[in-house]
Amino acid sequence: MANPKRRHSQARTSKRRAHDHLRARSLSECPNCHEQKLPHRACPKCGYYKGREIVEVEESK
């Protein structure tokens, strides 16, 4: 199996890794309580998804 003859420079390595960064999560607004939530998931604050209560959420005091 072939092996590299010379090491890659730091600039070349950094150029390759330029697209490996993390992206910000896209959030949508819950139509029931207007909190930010992940799309296509039940709201962690109120437990509603598509107008129905899916998860029972305990009230925090």
Backbone bond lengths (Angstrom), bond angles and torsions (degrees), N, CA, C in turn:
res aa  C-N    CA-C-N  psi(-1)  N-CA   C-N-CA  omega(-1)  CA-C   N-CA-C  phi
1 M - - - 1.444 - - 1.525 109.27 -
2 A 1.316 116.24 139.33 1.465 120.75 -175.16 1.521 111.35 -73.34
3 N 1.332 115.99 143.02 1.462 123.20 175.83 1.514 109.39 -119.39
4 P 1.352 117.38 150.41 1.458 119.18 178.74 1.534 111.76 -66.63
5 K 1.322 116.54 139.80 1.456 121.35 -178.16 1.531 111.18 -81.33
6 R 1.337 116.66 -36.09 1.464 121.83 -179.86 1.528 108.85 -128.33
7 R 1.324 116.28 154.59 1.466 119.86 178.17 1.529 109.85 -76.11
8 H 1.320 115.80 153.45 1.469 120.71 176.70 1.510 108.84 -77.93
9 S 1.318 115.93 143.07 1.462 120.03 179.92 1.529 109.99 -70.26
10 Q 1.332 116.01 162.77 1.462 120.95 -179.64 1.530 110.46 -65.72
11 A 1.321 117.21 -35.89 1.466 120.74 179.24 1.527 110.68 -65.78
12 R 1.306 117.00 -42.05 1.464 120.57 179.46 1.530 110.87 -65.43
13 T 1.329 116.89 -40.29 1.457 121.48 177.75 1.529 110.37 -64.18
14 S 1.338 117.32 -43.27 1.460 121.74 -179.50 1.524 111.73 -65.84
15 K 1.321 117.12 -36.12 1.468 120.22 177.16 1.528 111.11 -64.55
16 R 1.336 116.83 -38.66 1.446 120.29 179.19 1.530 110.80 -68.30
17 R 1.320 117.40 -36.45 1.460 122.04 -177.05 1.526 113.20 -85.29
18 A 1.303 118.60 1.93 1.465 121.59 -175.88 1.522 112.33 -63.17
19 H 1.336 118.57 -26.03 1.456 121.78 -176.61 1.527 112.33 -99.23
20 D 1.313 118.10 6.29 1.461 121.24 -176.54 1.527 113.82 -89.18
21 H 1.332 117.65 7.53 1.463 120.22 -176.30 1.529 110.76 -74.02
22 L 1.324 116.39 159.91 1.460 121.98 178.25 1.517 109.81 -80.23
23 R 1.318 116.03 147.64 1.459 120.82 178.41 1.517 109.15 -104.58
24 A 1.315 116.50 150.50 1.461 121.12 178.31 1.525 109.20 -68.54
25 R 1.323 116.47 142.44 1.463 120.45 179.33 1.515 109.69 -70.09
26 S 1.316 115.84 141.46 1.453 119.55 175.74 1.525 107.77 -86.41
27 L 1.313 116.47 128.27 1.449 121.94 -178.43 1.516 109.47 -114.85
28 S 1.321 116.08 149.54 1.452 121.19 175.08 1.521 108.19 -124.07
29 E 1.324 116.38 164.64 1.452 121.20 -177.56 1.523 110.05 -92.58
30 C 1.315 116.03 135.11 1.460 121.17 176.55 1.531 108.35 -71.52
31 P 1.332 118.45 126.55 1.466 119.34 -179.07 1.527 112.98 -71.22
32 N 1.332 117.68 -16.18 1.462 120.82 -178.58 1.525 112.04 -86.66
33 C 1.344 116.86 -53.09 1.473 120.05 -175.41 1.527 113.09 -112.81
34 H 1.327 118.18 -3.30 1.473 125.21 176.66 1.532 113.20 63.36
35 E 1.320 116.95 27.63 1.463 121.66 172.89 1.528 108.75 -91.46
36 Q 1.334 116.83 160.71 1.454 121.27 176.63 1.530 109.32 -77.22
37 K 1.351 116.59 135.93 1.461 121.66 179.24 1.511 108.86 -145.75
38 L 1.332 115.67 162.96 1.455 120.59 175.34 1.525 108.92 -73.93
39 P 1.329 118.15 141.33 1.459 119.51 -179.96 1.524 112.21 -66.24
40 H 1.326 116.89 147.89 1.465 125.21 177.95 1.531 112.41 64.32
41 R 1.335 116.48 29.29 1.458 121.43 177.19 1.519 108.93 -138.69
42 A 1.322 116.12 154.63 1.459 120.62 177.67 1.524 108.94 -67.08
43 C 1.314 115.75 146.51 1.467 121.64 -179.25 1.528 108.84 -69.91
44 P 1.337 118.04 128.27 1.464 119.12 -179.94 1.523 113.03 -72.67
45 K 1.327 118.57 -18.33 1.465 121.67 -178.36 1.528 112.16 -83.74
46 C 1.340 117.14 -43.93 1.469 119.63 -175.52 1.525 113.06 -114.73
47 G 1.334 118.79 -17.16 1.456 121.70 177.13 1.515 114.49 83.23
48 Y 1.334 118.30 10.91 1.467 121.21 -178.05 1.520 110.78 -94.20
49 Y 1.337 115.51 147.70 1.457 122.79 173.62 1.515 107.40 -147.00
50 K 1.319 116.92 125.02 1.470 124.14 -178.56 1.531 112.06 52.90
51 G 1.338 116.37 42.17 1.453 121.26 174.42 1.515 115.53 81.14
52 R 1.333 117.82 1.12 1.466 121.14 179.77 1.521 109.54 -121.31
53 E 1.335 115.87 146.75 1.459 119.71 176.63 1.521 108.48 -79.75
54 I 1.305 116.12 116.71 1.455 122.50 -176.46 1.539 109.80 -100.32
55 V 1.321 116.32 -41.62 1.453 122.45 -175.61 1.522 108.42 -120.75
56 E 1.328 116.89 132.98 1.461 119.71 174.61 1.518 108.11 -81.46
57 V 1.342 117.22 124.03 1.454 122.79 -177.38 1.510 107.91 -109.91
58 E 1.333 115.24 130.40 1.463 119.74 178.14 1.518 109.50 -78.45
59 E 1.325 116.34 142.14 1.467 122.12 177.37 1.535 108.97 -74.69
60 S 1.312 117.49 130.45 1.464 120.89 176.44 1.529 108.01 -98.66
61 K 1.336 115.55 135.95 1.474 120.33 -176.36 1.498 111.72 -95.82
